[in-house]
Amino acid sequence: MKNQRIRRPSPALVIAVIALVCALTGTAWAALGKNSVGSKQLKKNAVTTAKIKKEAVAAGKIKKGTITGKQINLAKLGTVPSAQLANTIPAAEPTHLVGAPGEPPFEQASNLGVPASIPVRFNSVGFFKDHDGLVHLEGVAKTPKSGGVVPIFTLPPGYRPAQGTVIVIPNAITGEGAGGLIGGTNTIVTGIDLSGKVVGSPETDVSLDGYTFRPGS
């Protein structure tokens, strides 16, 4: 068998093949233009965490309802701004009970009591300020029989209605007429000084529950 010599490709052939490969490759690259690669061209799980740019995924790209507590590290969450605000709001002060030590005394009235056989109780007469500085009254007072207005107790300065004003408390039984009055500082009506006074009609149950006002003096 005769020896066959292997012919080497000529330089011209090599150059031609290289040119052809470059031409074909260039055509393929040209085909991968902008927005040419879609979900069909990506293999499953082809995009890994390392391939995603830091902070590249914005909130608008996350499907609603997909982030749960399992994906959130609660220990790294800061305090909600509204919660910080809530922590700065002072609590309402304790009720100042009329007749208690260090509190305004009853003058010509008392707390309305009920027989022990009746399973209800009324709030004791008192007052307090809430976190907004509003004054709240509470309780039901019993006034004795008298010929005129009956002073129940006197609100201290800072807890009274505006100077020269009067707040009318309707009759607790009929809901009509004045069952009592609350006077601001320097308030005089028909010669009676009502400065800070909470007064009631004679022999009347005066309900103070729910009365709220902004103090003016």
DATA-V451340 format. One record per backbone hydrogen bond with DSSP energy under -1.0 kcal/mol. NH is the residue of the N-H (numbers start at 1). CO is the residue of the C=O. If there is no record, write none. Layout:
BEGIN
nh=NH co=CO
nh=NH co=CO
END
This chain:
BEGIN
nh=14 co=10
nh=15 co=11
nh=16 co=12
nh=17 co=13
nh=18 co=14
nh=19 co=15
nh=20 co=16
nh=21 co=17
nh=22 co=18
nh=23 co=19
nh=24 co=20
nh=25 co=21
nh=26 co=22
nh=27 co=23
nh=28 co=24
nh=29 co=25
nh=30 co=26
nh=31 co=27
nh=32 co=28
nh=33 co=31
nh=36 co=33
nh=46 co=43
nh=52 co=49
nh=56 co=53
nh=61 co=58
nh=62 co=59
nh=66 co=63
nh=71 co=68
nh=74 co=72
nh=76 co=73
nh=77 co=74
nh=84 co=80
nh=85 co=81
nh=86 co=82
nh=87 co=83
nh=93 co=129
nh=96 co=127
nh=98 co=125
nh=99 co=104
nh=100 co=97
nh=103 co=100
nh=107 co=152
nh=108 co=151
nh=110 co=142
nh=112 co=140
nh=118 co=115
nh=120 co=118
nh=126 co=138
nh=127 co=96
nh=128 co=136
nh=130 co=134
nh=133 co=130
nh=135 co=213
nh=136 co=128
nh=137 co=211
nh=138 co=126
nh=140 co=123
nh=141 co=206
nh=142 co=110
nh=143 co=204
nh=150 co=200
nh=152 co=198
nh=153 co=198
nh=155 co=196
nh=159 co=156
nh=164 co=185
nh=165 co=162
nh=167 co=182
nh=169 co=180
nh=171 co=177
nh=175 co=171
nh=179 co=169
nh=180 co=169
nh=181 co=199
nh=182 co=167
nh=183 co=197
nh=184 co=165
nh=189 co=192
nh=192 co=189
nh=194 co=187
nh=197 co=194
nh=198 co=153
nh=199 co=181
nh=200 co=150
nh=201 co=179
nh=203 co=144
nh=206 co=141
nh=208 co=139
nh=211 co=208
nh=213 co=135
nh=216 co=160
nh=217 co=160
END
